[in-house]
Amino acid sequence: MGYRGPSWFDSKTPARTIRRLSLNPVDSESGERLTSRYDRQVRLPDIGVEGQARIRDSVAMVVGCGALGTGILNHLARAGVGRLIIIDRDVVEPSNLQRQSLFDERDALDGRSKAGAAAERIAQINRDIEVVAIDEDLGPGNFAAVAESFDCPPTMLIDGLDNFDTRLLMNDYAVRECIPYVYGAAVGWTGGCMVTLPPGLEGQATPWERTNCLRCIFAEGPPPGLNQTCDTAGVAGPAVGVVASYQAAEALKIAVGNWPKVERNLWSFDLLQGSSTSLKVDGLHRNNQCPACIGRRFEWLEGDRHPTSVRLCGQNAVQIELRAPLESQDFDQIEHRVKGLGKVRRDDRVCRIEIEHDNDSISFILFPRGRVLVRGAVDVEQGRSLCTRFLGL
């Protein structure tokens, strides 16, 4: 896969959800620059100059730009991964700063979009890579469209998510399209990582020997209540750092094509106990007739199993999907409507409104694509009611 011109995403993806941040196109990087900036990395026998060039030509799509996502992106940007696609639906909050390494207090104070803030920070870290930031909530209706809207499609999918439903959707897409997928999760003092190297498409060979996918382990998804979350168990920043580093290491093995060294089992650890394990799951697909990689059924990607609303990790919030995108004049009208009721902050990516109601604080975060996060709502119905009452939506 080579560089395909000055704009590597096409016009089908809405322009206002995308920011391309790069001072130099990646193919302008000379061999001398490869061996100077990345000298310590190039010295690794498993990378070298040829491997560094492969890293430069890689396209990593990181879904979720929270604790895991920011750690992964920091490593991949500094390693020289040539193109990074960052997708996240949320904005920066003060509670994020304990573990989300690309954000600072100003980002939280301004309520900036996570994807946009991370992309600008990455542009300061490495001017020779290209970054696209997308403020979007991925679901069955748009995952494939977003992933396929780039002139240079992703060569790997990396999980920075906080919910299993979207992970299974991502797994479905990775298996269907035969793209390596790096799963990771952290909660409390524990975490884990696994890599899916999917089987080849019909009649096509792959450079790797296939591994299991998530649905080889959870054919129907994990049972309700099985997994702890940051809401219930909290999360330690160092645990997040370990998982993000492990995922980034696997991503670099994928980038250079070091397939024999890619993790084939479910690796996990407990920092509090000082222990780690590698659960042998390789070969499960041969025994359990996985519905995705064997049966070629993709219920999460096709919308049969994916929920229409998702609780946001660590927040008393709901997400409302509007009937249509919001234009600039819509934001003007909403701002005029709430004048005197609370505070309004706007930038080119997000509009944030804070209102005091019945001695409670309500926060509306509006995105141009027609998505609203309502903080302070206990359920979707209350969230819709508050949007109608205060915003006229």
Protein Blocks (a to p, Z undefined) as FASTA:
>chain_A
ZZebjblcdfkbcfklpccddfbdfklpcfklmmmmmmmmmmpmklommlmmmmmmpccd
dehjafkmmmmmmmmmmnopabdcdddfbdcdfklmmmpmkbcfklmmnopafklmmmmm
mmmmpmkbccddddddddfklmmmmmmmpfbdcfbdcdfbfbfklmmmmmmmmmmnopac
dddddehjbdcdddddddddehiacfbdcdddfklmmmnopaehkaccfklnopafklmm
mmmmmmmmmmmmmmnopaklpcfbdcdddfknopacdddfehklmmnopaklmnopafkl
nopmmcfbdcdehiacdddddfbdcdfklmmmmmmmmgojaccdddfkbccddddeehia
cdddddfkopacdehiabfklmmmmmmmmnoZZ
